[in-house]
Amino acid sequence: MTSDMYQLIAIILYLAAMLFIGWYAFRKTSNLTDYMLGGRSLGPAVTALSAGAADMSGWLLMGLPGAIYAFGLVKAWIAIGLTVGAYLNWLFVAPRLRVYTQVTNDSITIPSYLENRLKDNSRLLRITSGIIILIFFTAYVSSGMVAGGKFFLSAFGLEYHMGLLIVSAVVIAYTLFGGFLAVSYTDFVQGLIMFFALLLVPIVGLFLTGGISETTTSIQSVNPELLNFFSGATFLGILSSVAWGLGYFGQPHIIVRFMSISSVKETKSARRIGIGWMFLSMFGAVATALVGVAYYQQNPSSKLVDPETVFIALGQIFFHPFVAGIMLAAVLAAVMSTISSQLIVTSSALIEDLYKAIIKADAPDKRYVLFGRLSVLIVALVALAFAWTSNKSILALVEFAWAGFGAAFGPIILLTLYWRKLTSQGALCGMITGTIVVLVWANVKVLHDTLYEIVPGFLVCLLVTYIVSLVTYRHNDDINKEFTETIEVLKRDR
């Protein structure tokens, strides 16, 4: 049996397992809350790993190792910023959001939570939030599909568009039928695969490159600056990298996991599991890139065409073809976990936050679940069309969408949880200005090259939201009561 056949068998088994989980979740999904939020029934381990897998995407196994391989540890500031941001997100957002979304009329999406929390009867806040989610998730889902196409091209020499179609078809199938439960269960399994693969590749690689000392010497012979955290970096450059951590507070596909955990008590265990997983996975991704530099220096006959495929290439070199196939499945896991999470949140935005808000028609839950499945299909096809002709890197697509969500929603989410005087007018103005700043900044090269757009976007959104809220604030008994109730529940149940 050829090596390609072994790897193909591993990939087929993995894809079959994902489809089986989708079928299992389909049988447990009976209403819209189940489809969109899993009935708020997830345990800490599933919540933590599904949030991590949804967060990292193909960036963790392709984008980050590729950046480290090409530019060195100066690119690790992104990983540092993300780890700190994720920890703060679990610490300050997760417990309060879990309680507050239930206190505010059992909100099941971020836009519906914002509307209920701020008592916005105009529906403008909810509709605007839904539109922003659609805009940025189109780019985000496209980045995952691009990663899927690159994966099959690098691993099997399969034509890019064919790989794109395979990944899209499987992830659409289990997301469309199984909803949030399928997304969470598959993300949990995918998170485990990613974790072990990211540790195994650099550990085995170190043995093959002669240990830490010999590996370091090889890296330095290529370029000693690769091991320098500050090589070629400017203050604004490092700030831009670390500022990725700001994005966590506003990522709908991540913070929705906080809303789905079974109880607020479980958030502490989930935080420990999630941050432990993230730290070790990030370390593994960075180590993979550095081991890759050493390996290719020691083996000049081997060539790496695309730095973003260094993890895939090393997995195929280091392991038996079947084990290499499992390594390849880890890349697919990273890609598919994020696509599915983003599709389900986008589906909820279309149905719960746009269709139901604009049409205002009552219908049985089964019909809304059907509409949710159709919206998954529609959004996926639109993203597929963008990915079909995309020539942007995975990291470029991700950084744009990440900044968009971080700037549009991050300050608003934090203020809803910690400031009584936030108003719907302030939130709406801040959300819109934050989005506009990101869109403009990202498309003006001199601005984008100087400072990552999430920094000005986040700060402008925060400032505008604060000023407009102070001007438009009017005491509201219901808002004050729910804010107080949330604090009391947190004190009682944590």
Buried (B, 14 or more C-beta within 10 A) or exposed (E): EEEBEBBBBBBEEBBEBBBEBBBBBBEBBEEBBBBBBBBBBBBBBBBBBBBBBBBBBBBBBBBBBBBBBBBBBBBBBBBBBBBBBBBBBBEBBBBBBBBBBBBBEBBBBBBBBBBBBBEBEEBBBBBBBBBBBBBBBBBBBBBBBBBBBBBBBBBBEBEBBEBBBBBBEBBBBBBBBBBBBBBBBBBBBBBBBBBBBBBBBBBBBBEBBBEEEEBBBBBBEEBEBBBEEEBEBEEBBBBBBBBBBBBBBBBBBBBBBBBBBBEBBBBBBBBEBBBEBBBEBBBBBBBBBBBBBBBBBBEEEEEBEBBBBBBBBBBBBBBEBBBBBBBBBBBBBBBBBBBBBBBBBBBBBBBBBBBBBEEEEEEEEEEBBBBBBBBBBEBBEBBBEBBBEBEBBBBBBBBBBBBBBBBBBBBBBBBBBEEBBBBBBBBBBBBBBBBBBBBBBBEEEEBBEEBBBBBBBBBBBBBBBBEBBEEEBEEBEEBEEBBEBBEEBBEEEE
